[in-house]
Amino acid sequence: MICPPLAVLDKGCGSIIITFLLWLCGWVPGVIAALVILNNPKN
């Protein structure tokens, strides 16, 4: 989880962009967004 956008590569372009923008704001928001996206039971 050093680079959260890389963790969500297989989840689609929108997820990557959202995670990348939050990651630019800070490491913690990017990690939280990546964890939420990865733990979503719908995908």
mmCIF entry with sequence, helices, sheets and N, C-alpha, C, O atoms, coordinates in Angstrom:
data_MODEL
# 
_entry.id   MODEL 
# 
_entity.id                         1 
_entity.type                       polymer 
_entity.pdbx_number_of_molecules   1 
# 
_entity_poly.entity_id                      1 
_entity_poly.type                           'polypeptide(L)' 
_entity_poly.nstd_linkage                   no 
_entity_poly.nstd_monomer                   no 
_entity_poly.pdbx_seq_one_letter_code       MICPPLAVLDKGCGSIIITFLLWLCGWVPGVIAALVILNNPKN 
_entity_poly.pdbx_seq_one_letter_code_can   MICPPLAVLDKGCGSIIITFLLWLCGWVPGVIAALVILNNPKN 
_entity_poly.pdbx_strand_id                 A 
# 
loop_
_entity_poly_seq.entity_id 
_entity_poly_seq.num 
_entity_poly_seq.mon_id 
_entity_poly_seq.hetero 
1 1  MET n 
1 2  ILE n 
1 3  CYS n 
1 4  PRO n 
1 5  PRO n 
1 6  LEU n 
1 7  ALA n 
1 8  VAL n 
1 9  LEU n 
1 10 ASP n 
1 11 LYS n 
1 12 GLY n 
1 13 CYS n 
1 14 GLY n 
1 15 SER n 
1 16 ILE n 
1 17 ILE n 
1 18 ILE n 
1 19 THR n 
1 20 PHE n 
1 21 LEU n 
1 22 LEU n 
1 23 TRP n 
1 24 LEU n 
1 25 CYS n 
1 26 GLY n 
1 27 TRP n 
1 28 VAL n 
1 29 PRO n 
1 30 GLY n 
1 31 VAL n 
1 32 ILE n 
1 33 ALA n 
1 34 ALA n 
1 35 LEU n 
1 36 VAL n 
1 37 ILE n 
1 38 LEU n 
1 39 ASN n 
1 40 ASN n 
1 41 PRO n 
1 42 LYS n 
1 43 ASN n 
# 
_struct_asym.id          A 
_struct_asym.entity_id   1 
# 
loop_
_struct_conf.conf_type_id 
_struct_conf.id 
_struct_conf.pdbx_PDB_helix_id 
_struct_conf.beg_label_comp_id 
_struct_conf.beg_label_asym_id 
_struct_conf.beg_label_seq_id 
_struct_conf.pdbx_beg_PDB_ins_code 
_struct_conf.end_label_comp_id 
_struct_conf.end_label_asym_id 
_struct_conf.end_label_seq_id 
_struct_conf.pdbx_end_PDB_ins_code 
_struct_conf.beg_auth_comp_id 
_struct_conf.beg_auth_asym_id 
_struct_conf.beg_auth_seq_id 
_struct_conf.end_auth_comp_id 
_struct_conf.end_auth_asym_id 
_struct_conf.end_auth_seq_id 
_struct_conf.pdbx_PDB_helix_class 
_struct_conf.details 
_struct_conf.pdbx_PDB_helix_length 
HELX_P HELX_P1 AA1 PRO A 4  ? ALA A 7  ? PRO A 4  ALA A 7  1 ? 4  
HELX_P HELX_P2 AA2 LEU A 9  ? LYS A 11 ? LEU A 9  LYS A 11 5 ? 3  
HELX_P HELX_P3 AA3 CYS A 13 ? CYS A 25 ? CYS A 13 CYS A 25 1 ? 13 
HELX_P HELX_P4 AA4 TRP A 27 ? LEU A 38 ? TRP A 27 LEU A 38 1 ? 12 
# 
_struct_conf_type.id          HELX_P 
_struct_conf_type.criteria    ? 
_struct_conf_type.reference   ? 
# 
loop_
_atom_site.group_PDB 
_atom_site.id 
_atom_site.type_symbol 
_atom_site.label_atom_id 
_atom_site.label_alt_id 
_atom_site.label_comp_id 
_atom_site.label_asym_id 
_atom_site.label_entity_id 
_atom_site.label_seq_id 
_atom_site.pdbx_PDB_ins_code 
_atom_site.Cartn_x 
_atom_site.Cartn_y 
_atom_site.Cartn_z 
_atom_site.occupancy 
_atom_site.B_iso_or_equiv 
_atom_site.pdbx_formal_charge 
_atom_site.auth_seq_id 
_atom_site.auth_comp_id 
_atom_site.auth_asym_id 
_atom_site.auth_atom_id 
_atom_site.pdbx_PDB_model_num 
ATOM 1   N N  . MET A 1 1  ? 0.820   -1.190 0.000   1.00 0.00 ? 1  MET A N  1 
ATOM 2   C CA . MET A 1 1  ? 0.000   0.000  0.000   1.00 0.00 ? 1  MET A CA 1 
ATOM 3   C C  . MET A 1 1  ? 0.869   1.261  0.000   1.00 0.00 ? 1  MET A C  1 
ATOM 4   O O  . MET A 1 1  ? 0.458   2.301  0.515   1.00 0.00 ? 1  MET A O  1 
ATOM 5   N N  . ILE A 1 2  ? 2.043   1.169  -0.565  1.00 0.00 ? 2  ILE A N  1 
ATOM 6   C CA . ILE A 1 2  ? 2.890   2.360  -0.678  1.00 0.00 ? 2  ILE A CA 1 
ATOM 7   C C  . ILE A 1 2  ? 2.303   3.317  -1.698  1.00 0.00 ? 2  ILE A C  1 
ATOM 8   O O  . ILE A 1 2  ? 2.315   4.531  -1.497  1.00 0.00 ? 2  ILE A O  1 
ATOM 9   N N  . CYS A 1 3  ? 1.790   2.774  -2.790  1.00 0.00 ? 3  CYS A N  1 
ATOM 10  C CA . CYS A 1 3  ? 1.182   3.588  -3.846  1.00 0.00 ? 3  CYS A CA 1 
ATOM 11  C C  . CYS A 1 3  ? -0.248  3.089  -4.075  1.00 0.00 ? 3  CYS A C  1 
ATOM 12  O O  . CYS A 1 3  ? -0.461  2.184  -4.882  1.00 0.00 ? 3  CYS A O  1 
ATOM 13  N N  . PRO A 1 4  ? -1.226  3.665  -3.379  1.00 0.00 ? 4  PRO A N  1 
ATOM 14  C CA . PRO A 1 4  ? -2.598  3.168  -3.457  1.00 0.00 ? 4  PRO A CA 1 
ATOM 15  C C  . PRO A 1 4  ? -3.205  3.106  -4.857  1.00 0.00 ? 4  PRO A C  1 
ATOM 16  O O  . PRO A 1 4  ? -3.990  2.193  -5.114  1.00 0.00 ? 4  PRO A O  1 
ATOM 17  N N  . PRO A 1 5  ? -2.888  4.028  -5.787  1.00 0.00 ? 5  PRO A N  1 
ATOM 18  C CA . PRO A 1 5  ? -3.483  3.890  -7.118  1.00 0.00 ? 5  PRO A CA 1 
ATOM 19  C C  . PRO A 1 5  ? -3.106  2.582  -7.824  1.00 0.00 ? 5  PRO A C  1 
ATOM 20  O O  . PRO A 1 5  ? -3.878  2.080  -8.641  1.00 0.00 ? 5  PRO A O  1 
ATOM 21  N N  . LEU A 1 6  ? -1.946  2.037  -7.521  1.00 0.00 ? 6  LEU A N  1 
ATOM 22  C CA . LEU A 1 6  ? -1.548  0.778  -8.139  1.00 0.00 ? 6  LEU A CA 1 
ATOM 23  C C  . LEU A 1 6  ? -2.367  -0.391 -7.610  1.00 0.00 ? 6  LEU A C  1 
ATOM 24  O O  . LEU A 1 6  ? -2.519  -1.397 -8.303  1.00 0.00 ? 6  LEU A O  1 
ATOM 25  N N  . ALA A 1 7  ? -2.891  -0.278 -6.406  1.00 0.00 ? 7  ALA A N  1 
ATOM 26  C CA . ALA A 1 7  ? -3.672  -1.359 -5.815  1.00 0.00 ? 7  ALA A CA 1 
ATOM 27  C C  . ALA A 1 7  ? -5.038  -1.502 -6.467  1.00 0.00 ? 7  ALA A C  1 
ATOM 28  O O  . ALA A 1 7  ? -5.628  -2.582 -6.421  1.00 0.00 ? 7  ALA A O  1 
ATOM 29  N N  . VAL A 1 8  ? -5.551  -0.442 -7.070  1.00 0.00 ? 8  VAL A N  1 
ATOM 30  C CA . VAL A 1 8  ? -6.893  -0.486 -7.651  1.00 0.00 ? 8  VAL A CA 1 
ATOM 31  C C  . VAL A 1 8  ? -6.860  -0.492 -9.188  1.00 0.00 ? 8  VAL A C  1 
ATOM 32  O O  . VAL A 1 8  ? -7.835  -0.092 -9.823  1.00 0.00 ? 8  VAL A O  1 
ATOM 33  N N  . LEU A 1 9  ? -5.766  -0.934 -9.781  1.00 0.00 ? 9  LEU A N  1 
ATOM 34  C CA . LEU A 1 9  ? -5.640  -0.931 -11.235 1.00 0.00 ? 9  LEU A CA 1 
ATOM 35  C C  . LEU A 1 9  ? -6.734  -1.744 -11.915 1.00 0.00 ? 9  LEU A C  1 
ATOM 36  O O  . LEU A 1 9  ? -7.216  -1.347 -12.976 1.00 0.00 ? 9  LEU A O  1 
ATOM 37  N N  . ASP A 1 10 ? -7.134  -2.854 -11.342 1.00 0.00 ? 10 ASP A N  1 
ATOM 38  C CA . ASP A 1 10 ? -8.116  -3.723 -11.978 1.00 0.00 ? 10 ASP A CA 1 
ATOM 39  C C  . ASP A 1 10 ? -9.562  -3.305 -11.699 1.00 0.00 ? 10 ASP A C  1 
ATOM 40  O O  . ASP A 1 10 ? -10.486 -3.983 -12.149 1.00 0.00 ? 10 ASP A O  1 
ATOM 41  N N  . LYS A 1 11 ? -9.779  -2.219 -10.977 1.00 0.00 ? 11 LYS A N  1 
ATOM 42  C CA . LYS A 1 11 ? -11.131 -1.783 -10.616 1.00 0.00 ? 11 LYS A CA 1 
ATOM 43  C C  . LYS A 1 11 ? -11.709 -0.745 -11.568 1.00 0.00 ? 11 LYS A C  1 
ATOM 44  O O  . LYS A 1 11 ? -12.865 -0.355 -11.405 1.00 0.00 ? 11 LYS A O  1 
ATOM 45  N N  . GLY A 1 12 ? -10.958 -0.291 -12.540 1.00 0.00 ? 12 GLY A N  1 
ATOM 46  C CA . GLY A 1 12 ? -11.477 0.660  -13.523 1.00 0.00 ? 12 GLY A CA 1 
ATOM 47  C C  . GLY A 1 12 ? -10.802 2.013  -13.436 1.00 0.00 ? 12 GLY A C  1 
ATOM 48  O O  . GLY A 1 12 ? -10.122 2.337  -12.463 1.00 0.00 ? 12 GLY A O  1 
ATOM 49  N N  . CYS A 1 13 ? -11.011 2.791  -14.485 1.00 0.00 ? 13 CYS A N  1 
ATOM 50  C CA . CYS A 1 13 ? -10.354 4.086  -14.614 1.00 0.00 ? 13 CYS A CA 1 
ATOM 51  C C  . CYS A 1 13 ? -10.833 5.090  -13.564 1.00 0.00 ? 13 CYS A C  1 
ATOM 52  O O  . CYS A 1 13 ? -10.025 5.851  -13.032 1.00 0.00 ? 13 CYS A O  1 
ATOM 53  N N  . GLY A 1 14 ? -12.115 5.103  -13.263 1.00 0.00 ? 14 GLY A N  1 
ATOM 54  C CA . GLY A 1 14 ? -12.658 6.041  -12.285 1.00 0.00 ? 14 GLY A CA 1 
ATOM 55  C C  . GLY A 1 14 ? -12.067 5.825  -10.904 1.00 0.00 ? 14 GLY A C  1 
ATOM 56  O O  . GLY A 1 14 ? -11.763 6.784  -10.194 1.00 0.00 ? 14 GLY A O  1 
ATOM 57  N N  . SER A 1 15 ? -11.907 4.578  -10.527 1.00 0.00 ? 15 SER A N  1 
ATOM 58  C CA . SER A 1 15 ? -11.342 4.262  -9.209  1.00 0.00 ? 15 SER A CA 1 
ATOM 59  C C  . SER A 1 15 ? -9.884  4.702  -9.123  1.00 0.00 ? 15 SER A C  1 
ATOM 60  O O  . SER A 1 15 ? -9.429  5.191  -8.089  1.00 0.00 ? 15 SER A O  1 
ATOM 61  N N  . ILE A 1 16 ? -9.170  4.522  -10.212 1.00 0.00 ? 16 ILE A N  1 
ATOM 62  C CA . ILE A 1 16 ? -7.758  4.922  -10.233 1.00 0.00 ? 16 ILE A CA 1 
ATOM 63  C C  . ILE A 1 16 ? -7.635  6.435  -10.096 1.00 0.00 ? 16 ILE A C  1 
ATOM 64  O O  . ILE A 1 16 ? -6.794  6.929  -9.346  1.00 0.00 ? 16 ILE A O  1 
ATOM 65  N N  . ILE A 1 17 ? -8.470  7.163  -10.819 1.00 0.00 ? 17 ILE A N  1 
ATOM 66  C CA . ILE A 1 17 ? -8.405  8.630  -10.786 1.00 0.00 ? 17 ILE A CA 1 
ATOM 67  C C  . ILE A 1 17 ? -8.764  9.159  -9.400  1.00 0.00 ? 17 ILE A C  1 
ATOM 68  O O  . ILE A 1 17 ? -8.075  10.028 -8.866  1.00 0.00 ? 17 ILE A O  1 
ATOM 69  N N  . ILE A 1 18 ? -9.844  8.633  -8.820  1.00 0.00 ? 18 ILE A N  1 
ATOM 70  C CA . ILE A 1 18 ? -10.259 9.080  -7.480  1.00 0.00 ? 18 ILE A CA 1 
ATOM 71  C C  . ILE A 1 18 ? -9.179  8.785  -6.461  1.00 0.00 ? 18 ILE A C  1 
ATOM 72  O O  . ILE A 1 18 ? -8.832  9.642  -5.648  1.00 0.00 ? 18 ILE A O  1 
ATOM 73  N N  . THR A 1 19 ? -8.643  7.568  -6.503  1.00 0.00 ? 19 THR A N  1 
ATOM 74  C CA . THR A 1 19 ? -7.600  7.196  -5.545  1.00 0.00 ? 19 THR A CA 1 
ATOM 75  C C  . THR A 1 19 ? -6.349  8.028  -5.753  1.00 0.00 ? 19 THR A C  1 
ATOM 76  O O  . THR A 1 19 ? -5.705  8.421  -4.781  1.00 0.00 ? 19 THR A O  1 
ATOM 77  N N  . PHE A 1 20 ? -5.990  8.305  -7.002  1.00 0.00 ? 20 PHE A N  1 
ATOM 78  C CA . PHE A 1 20 ? -4.800  9.107  -7.289  1.00 0.00 ? 20 PHE A CA 1 
ATOM 79  C C  . PHE A 1 20 ? -4.958  10.532 -6.770  1.00 0.00 ? 20 PHE A C  1 
ATOM 80  O O  . PHE A 1 20 ? -4.035  11.086 -6.173  1.00 0.00 ? 20 PHE A O  1 
ATOM 81  N N  . LEU A 1 21 ? -6.127  11.124 -6.998  1.00 0.00 ? 21 LEU A N  1 
ATOM 82  C CA . LEU A 1 21 ? -6.346  12.501 -6.528  1.00 0.00 ? 21 LEU A CA 1 
ATOM 83  C C  . LEU A 1 21 ? -6.316  12.575 -5.005  1.00 0.00 ? 21 LEU A C  1 
ATOM 84  O O  . LEU A 1 21 ? -5.745  13.506 -4.437  1.00 0.00 ? 21 LEU A O  1 
ATOM 85  N N  . LEU A 1 22 ? -6.925  11.603 -4.351  1.00 0.00 ? 22 LEU A N  1 
ATOM 86  C CA . LEU A 1 22 ? -6.874  11.591 -2.882  1.00 0.00 ? 22 LEU A CA 1 
ATOM 87  C C  . LEU A 1 22 ? -5.460  11.320 -2.388  1.00 0.00 ? 22 LEU A C  1 
ATOM 88  O O  . LEU A 1 22 ? -5.047  11.849 -1.356  1.00 0.00 ? 22 LEU A O  1 
ATOM 89  N N  . TRP A 1 23 ? -4.717  10.496 -3.123  1.00 0.00 ? 23 TRP A N  1 
ATOM 90  C CA . TRP A 1 23 ? -3.341  10.200 -2.742  1.00 0.00 ? 23 TRP A CA 1 
ATOM 91  C C  . TRP A 1 23 ? -2.458  11.439 -2.858  1.00 0.00 ? 23 TRP A C  1 
ATOM 92  O O  . TRP A 1 23 ? -1.522  11.615 -2.078  1.00 0.00 ? 23 TRP A O  1 
ATOM 93  N N  . LEU A 1 24 ? -2.765  12.312 -3.849  1.00 0.00 ? 24 LEU A N  1 
ATOM 94  C CA . LEU A 1 24 ? -2.018  13.561 -3.975  1.00 0.00 ? 24 LEU A CA 1 
ATOM 95  C C  . LEU A 1 24 ? -2.287  14.490 -2.795  1.00 0.00 ? 24 LEU A C  1 
ATOM 96  O O  . LEU A 1 24 ? -1.422  15.269 -2.396  1.00 0.00 ? 24 LEU A O  1 
ATOM 97  N N  . CYS A 1 25 ? -3.504  14.398 -2.238  1.00 0.00 ? 25 CYS A N  1 
ATOM 98  C CA . CYS A 1 25 ? -3.843  15.216 -1.063  1.00 0.00 ? 25 CYS A CA 1 
ATOM 99  C C  . CYS A 1 25 ? -3.135  14.721 0.189   1.00 0.00 ? 25 CYS A C  1 
ATOM 100 O O  . CYS A 1 25 ? -2.924  15.483 1.132   1.00 0.00 ? 25 CYS A O  1 
ATOM 101 N N  . GLY A 1 26 ? -2.776  13.473 0.196   1.00 0.00 ? 26 GLY A N  1 
ATOM 102 C CA . GLY A 1 26 ? -2.101  12.892 1.344   1.00 0.00 ? 26 GLY A CA 1 
ATOM 103 C C  . GLY A 1 26 ? -2.131  11.384 1.246   1.00 0.00 ? 26 GLY A C  1 
ATOM 104 O O  . GLY A 1 26 ? -2.995  10.812 0.580   1.00 0.00 ? 26 GLY A O  1 
ATOM 105 N N  . TRP A 1 27 ? -1.198  10.748 1.903   1.00 0.00 ? 27 TRP A N  1 
ATOM 106 C CA . TRP A 1 27 ? -1.090  9.298  1.816   1.00 0.00 ? 27 TRP A CA 1 
ATOM 107 C C  . TRP A 1 27 ? -2.277  8.607  2.475   1.00 0.00 ? 27 TRP A C  1 
ATOM 108 O O  . TRP A 1 27 ? -2.798  7.626  1.944   1.00 0.00 ? 27 TRP A O  1 
ATOM 109 N N  . VAL A 1 28 ? -2.705  9.110  3.627   1.00 0.00 ? 28 VAL A N  1 
ATOM 110 C CA . VAL A 1 28 ? -3.788  8.475  4.384   1.00 0.00 ? 28 VAL A CA 1 
ATOM 111 C C  . VAL A 1 28 ? -5.113  8.489  3.608   1.00 0.00 ? 28 VAL A C  1 
ATOM 112 O O  . VAL A 1 28 ? -5.761  7.445  3.537   1.00 0.00 ? 28 VAL A O  1 
ATOM 113 N N  . PRO A 1 29 ? -5.549  9.612  3.025   1.00 0.00 ? 29 PRO A N  1 
ATOM 114 C CA . PRO A 1 29 ? -6.804  9.565  2.253   1.00 0.00 ? 29 PRO A CA 1 
ATOM 115 C C  . PRO A 1 29 ? -6.729  8.605  1.063   1.00 0.00 ? 29 PRO A C  1 
ATOM 116 O O  . PRO A 1 29 ? -7.718  7.950  0.734   1.00 0.00 ? 29 PRO A O  1 
ATOM 117 N N  . GLY A 1 30 ? -5.588  8.520  0.433   1.00 0.00 ? 30 GLY A N  1 
ATOM 118 C CA . GLY A 1 30 ? -5.429  7.590  -0.685  1.00 0.00 ? 30 GLY A CA 1 
ATOM 119 C C  . GLY A 1 30 ? -5.526  6.143  -0.248  1.00 0.00 ? 30 GLY A C  1 
ATOM 120 O O  . GLY A 1 30 ? -6.139  5.325  -0.933  1.00 0.00 ? 30 GLY A O  1 
ATOM 121 N N  . VAL A 1 31 ? -4.932  5.824  0.879   1.00 0.00 ? 31 VAL A N  1 
ATOM 122 C CA . VAL A 1 31 ? -4.990  4.454  1.399   1.00 0.00 ? 31 VAL A CA 1 
ATOM 123 C C  . VAL A 1 31 ? -6.410  4.109  1.830   1.00 0.00 ? 31 VAL A C  1 
ATOM 124 O O  . VAL A 1 31 ? -6.879  2.999  1.580   1.00 0.00 ? 31 VAL A O  1 
ATOM 125 N N  . ILE A 1 32 ? -7.090  5.036  2.466   1.00 0.00 ? 32 ILE A N  1 
ATOM 126 C CA . ILE A 1 32 ? -8.471  4.790  2.891   1.00 0.00 ? 32 ILE A CA 1 
ATOM 127 C C  . ILE A 1 32 ? -9.360  4.571  1.671   1.00 0.00 ? 32 ILE A C  1 
ATOM 128 O O  . ILE A 1 32 ? -10.181 3.653  1.669   1.00 0.00 ? 32 ILE A O  1 
ATOM 129 N N  . ALA A 1 33 ? -9.216  5.391  0.641   1.00 0.00 ? 33 ALA A N  1 
ATOM 130 C CA . ALA A 1 33 ? -10.014 5.225  -0.573  1.00 0.00 ? 33 ALA A CA 1 
ATOM 131 C C  . ALA A 1 33 ? -9.724  3.884  -1.237  1.00 0.00 ? 33 ALA A C  1 
ATOM 132 O O  . ALA A 1 33 ? -10.648 3.210  -1.694  1.00 0.00 ? 33 ALA A O  1 
ATOM 133 N N  . ALA A 1 34 ? -8.463  3.489  -1.295  1.00 0.00 ? 34 ALA A N  1 
ATOM 134 C CA . ALA A 1 34 ? -8.101  2.206  -1.902  1.00 0.00 ? 34 ALA A CA 1 
ATOM 135 C C  . ALA A 1 34 ? -8.700  1.048  -1.104  1.00 0.00 ? 34 ALA A C  1 
ATOM 136 O O  . ALA A 1 34 ? -9.201  0.087  -1.689  1.00 0.00 ? 34 ALA A O  1 
ATOM 137 N N  . LEU A 1 35 ? -8.652  1.131  0.214   1.00 0.00 ? 35 LEU A N  1 
ATOM 138 C CA . LEU A 1 35 ? -9.225  0.062  1.034   1.00 0.00 ? 35 LEU A CA 1 
ATOM 139 C C  . LEU A 1 35 ? -10.735 -0.027 0.868   1.00 0.00 ? 35 LEU A C  1 
ATOM 140 O O  . LEU A 1 35 ? -11.291 -1.124 0.816   1.00 0.00 ? 35 LEU A O  1 
ATOM 141 N N  . VAL A 1 36 ? -11.395 1.108  0.785   1.00 0.00 ? 36 VAL A N  1 
ATOM 142 C CA . VAL A 1 36 ? -12.847 1.107  0.580   1.00 0.00 ? 36 VAL A CA 1 
ATOM 143 C C  . VAL A 1 36 ? -13.190 0.493  -0.772  1.00 0.00 ? 36 VAL A C  1 
ATOM 144 O O  . VAL A 1 36 ? -14.119 -0.309 -0.871  1.00 0.00 ? 36 VAL A O  1 
ATOM 145 N N  . ILE A 1 37 ? -12.454 0.860  -1.806  1.00 0.00 ? 37 ILE A N  1 
ATOM 146 C CA . ILE A 1 37 ? -12.722 0.339  -3.143  1.00 0.00 ? 37 ILE A CA 1 
ATOM 147 C C  . ILE A 1 37 ? -12.433 -1.170 -3.206  1.00 0.00 ? 37 ILE A C  1 
ATOM 148 O O  . ILE A 1 37 ? -13.196 -1.926 -3.807  1.00 0.00 ? 37 ILE A O  1 
ATOM 149 N N  . LEU A 1 38 ? -11.344 -1.596 -2.592  1.00 0.00 ? 38 LEU A N  1 
ATOM 150 C CA . LEU A 1 38 ? -10.975 -3.011 -2.645  1.00 0.00 ? 38 LEU A CA 1 
ATOM 151 C C  . LEU A 1 38 ? -11.895 -3.887 -1.795  1.00 0.00 ? 38 LEU A C  1 
ATOM 152 O O  . LEU A 1 38 ? -12.086 -5.060 -2.113  1.00 0.00 ? 38 LEU A O  1 
ATOM 153 N N  . ASN A 1 39 ? -12.471 -3.339 -0.718  1.00 0.00 ? 39 ASN A N  1 
ATOM 154 C CA . ASN A 1 39 ? -13.331 -4.121 0.169   1.00 0.00 ? 39 ASN A CA 1 
ATOM 155 C C  . ASN A 1 39 ? -14.803 -3.995 -0.168  1.00 0.00 ? 39 ASN A C  1 
ATOM 156 O O  . ASN A 1 39 ? -15.652 -4.462 0.592   1.00 0.00 ? 39 ASN A O  1 
ATOM 157 N N  . ASN A 1 40 ? -15.124 -3.367 -1.301  1.00 0.00 ? 40 ASN A N  1 
ATOM 158 C CA . ASN A 1 40 ? -16.512 -3.219 -1.728  1.00 0.00 ? 40 ASN A CA 1 
ATOM 159 C C  . ASN A 1 40 ? -17.027 -4.577 -2.205  1.00 0.00 ? 40 ASN A C  1 
ATOM 160 O O  . ASN A 1 40 ? -16.478 -5.127 -3.160  1.00 0.00 ? 40 ASN A O  1 
ATOM 161 N N  . PRO A 1 41 ? -18.061 -5.135 -1.575  1.00 0.00 ? 41 PRO A N  1 
ATOM 162 C CA . PRO A 1 41 ? -18.533 -6.464 -1.954  1.00 0.00 ? 41 PRO A CA 1 
ATOM 163 C C  . PRO A 1 41 ? -19.237 -6.515 -3.296  1.00 0.00 ? 41 PRO A C  1 
ATOM 164 O O  . PRO A 1 41 ? -19.430 -7.607 -3.830  1.00 0.00 ? 41 PRO A O  1 
ATOM 165 N N  . LYS A 1 42 ? -19.630 -5.383 -3.868  1.00 0.00 ? 42 LYS A N  1 
ATOM 166 C CA . LYS A 1 42 ? -20.325 -5.371 -5.156  1.00 0.00 ? 42 LYS A CA 1 
ATOM 167 C C  . LYS A 1 42 ? -19.400 -5.675 -6.323  1.00 0.00 ? 42 LYS A C  1 
ATOM 168 O O  . LYS A 1 42 ? -19.854 -6.139 -7.369  1.00 0.00 ? 42 LYS A O  1 
ATOM 169 N N  . ASN A 1 43 ? -18.119 -5.421 -6.157  1.00 0.00 ? 43 ASN A N  1 
ATOM 170 C CA . ASN A 1 43 ? -17.177 -5.628 -7.265  1.00 0.00 ? 43 ASN A CA 1 
ATOM 171 C C  . ASN A 1 43 ? -16.441 -6.896 -7.072  1.00 0.00 ? 43 ASN A C  1 
ATOM 172 O O  . ASN A 1 43 ? -15.599 -7.253 -7.897  1.00 0.00 ? 43 ASN A O  1 
# 
